[in-house]
Amino acid sequence: MGVTRKDALRILGGTGVAAAAAALAPGSAAAASGVIRRDVCVIGGGASGAYAAVRLRDLGHSVAVVERAGRLGGHTETYHDPLSGGSTDIGVLIYHDIPLVREFFGRFDVPLVRYTGQGGTANHYVDFRTGLVVPGYTPPAPAALPAYIALLQRYPYLDAGFELPDPVPADLLLPFGEFAVKHGLESILQLLNGYAQGLGDILRIPAVYVLKNVSLSVINSVLTGSLLITERRDNSELYEKITAHLGADVLLGARVTQVHRGTHGIQVRVATPHGQRVIQCRKLLVTAPPLLSTFDGFDLDATERGIFGRFRHHHYWTAVARLSGMPPGVSLVNVGADTPYNLAPLPGWYGLTVTGVPNLWGVKYGSAAPVSDRAVRDAIVADIRRLRTAGSYPVELAGLEIFKAHNPFELVVGAGDVAGGFYRRLYGLQGRNGTFYTGAAFHTHDSSLLWRFTEALLPRIASH
Ligand SMILES: Cc1cc2nc3c(=O)[nH]c(=O)nc-3n(C[C@H](O)[C@H](O)[C@H](O)COP(=O)(O)OP(=O)(O)OC[C@H]3O[C@@H](n4cnc5c(N)ncnc54)[C@H](O)[C@@H]3O)c2cc1C
């Protein structure tokens, strides 16, 4: 973080907070006319958007958050079990032990503790296509981990964002499978695949995406045992408290219908459950995944359209299954009996994981190609039943308590685009047409690192 809060407050000159509070007061002219005047309109209230909104307000900027869902949190979601009273996070689970993370949770009184696993006692290795335990399979000893760390240390800039050198190192452009063979990383492919869930076929995607996902920060946190989890096993508590903190500045269940960015400010038209709203603002901060479909109704120029149009994405689903007959404490890891490096074939499971809540197991399922939510849900149910018919486990599925599509997940471009300066052009959009960007597509799927990235962006939003 290059700028302290004090510096940023000075830069911003304490703009707008009082005006913001007044703007939506019941009976105010603004509320009556449906016009909301703010310094910054934040599109998307997941990890990056919620953090940005809180910090922008700290810094004296008035904000409005437009969130499509009925809640803040995005990929952070918690299932509360009415039977046991326990809870389990079906999205974001762990955080890095860095001051920014401790401070952010601390201010909302959400205590953190060291992550020591989910209380599982054993992993069994099953090919979910057959429902059979893969005979003799044990994951290889991670002999290549030091080599992987040494490789990450060659590219320290990957931990901060997508500021890639020009030319981009050729190794980063290799399909990760080739990169792994070149550098003798075969023994940790299973391990990396287990962490890089939702990234599609890790053997085929450009190496840069795996190295950013299973980053130096991640490896350091794992090796030092410093990962954090919320003490109450309820990451959503943070976002519920942020929702209360932001109050009328959050528009939930809201859909942007039109954005016009002119020389005299930005106008965002939004359809909300309470009717149409017009947000009149000076800056826009987009945190929703920057696919062209996100920008429906925006006045994108040809440059913006050309850049966002290059993104494609992967697919990731989670669920909570209520089971009986599963050995307590046992998680099932999906391994291919006959696939390269025994990696889980996709579309398919990553695993069925102990949650720490009695009779509840977490489901993780991914795909490189589009699959309908219905087909994934049906496949999950059929695959769990097959564990029984194959004779592997006497498991009965009482039902899926919750099923969540975390899509679009992991936006990527091809190696040719990366080599051709895609990320330089993407980052060049910061500030163009009064619009700034943060979120996973601008860095990586890691809330702690995204908050750090967003924090570093705030002075630019303020001074622009
Ligand atoms: C199952 C799962 C497990 C994960 N585990 C971890 C973990 O343990 N630790 C970790 O650090 N990270 C984890 N991640 C990665 C996670 O994606 C990031 O940490 C982080 O939450 C991404 O934040 P974001 O702001 O980019 O996206 P999101 O949190 O998804 O926020 C984007 C928001 O934009 C909204 N939106 C989308 N389109 C629009 C629109 N057109 N208009 C308005 N709003 C819109 C969405 O509803 C969403 O709320 C996990 C992800 C998943 C899916």
The ligand as an ORCA input file, in Angstrom:
! r2SCAN-3c Opt
* xyz 0 1
  C     -16.026    -22.115     -4.470
  C     -15.005    -21.033     -4.363
  C     -14.068    -21.088     -3.339
  C     -13.148    -20.062     -3.201
  N     -12.289    -20.113     -2.144
  C     -11.485    -19.060     -1.895
  C     -10.731    -18.980     -0.699
  O     -10.790    -19.864      0.151
  N      -9.955    -17.887     -0.494
  C      -9.895    -16.879     -1.406
  O      -9.207    -15.880     -1.165
  N     -10.588    -16.936     -2.563
  C     -11.381    -17.981     -2.825
  N     -12.132    -18.018     -3.972
  C     -11.891    -17.015     -5.014
  C     -12.861    -15.839     -5.005
  O     -13.426    -15.812     -6.271
  C     -12.132    -14.537     -4.716
  O     -11.495    -14.618     -3.462
  C     -13.029    -13.302     -4.678
  O     -14.197    -13.573     -3.977
  C     -13.373    -12.748     -6.034
  O     -13.887    -11.465     -5.818
  P     -14.476    -10.582     -6.983
  O     -14.832     -9.286     -6.379
  O     -13.573    -10.601     -8.157
  O     -15.749    -11.397     -7.465
  P     -17.095    -11.713     -6.710
  O     -16.879    -11.899     -5.270
  O     -17.750    -12.810     -7.463
  O     -17.947    -10.390     -6.927
  C     -18.515    -10.006     -8.147
  C     -19.899     -9.482     -7.840
  O     -20.424     -8.835     -8.990
  C     -21.797     -9.155     -9.086
  N     -22.197     -8.962    -10.477
  C     -21.903     -9.718    -11.551
  N     -22.396     -9.158    -12.667
  C     -23.005     -8.003    -12.288
  C     -23.703     -6.983    -12.980
  N     -23.852     -7.033    -14.304
  N     -24.192     -5.951    -12.257
  C     -24.043     -5.885    -10.915
  N     -23.409     -6.838    -10.208
  C     -22.882     -7.877    -10.886
  C     -21.875    -10.586     -8.609
  O     -23.186    -10.932     -8.204
  C     -20.878    -10.569     -7.460
  O     -21.477    -10.249     -6.233
  C     -13.091    -19.007     -4.148
  C     -14.019    -18.966     -5.184
  C     -14.972    -19.961     -5.285
  C     -15.977    -19.883     -6.390
*
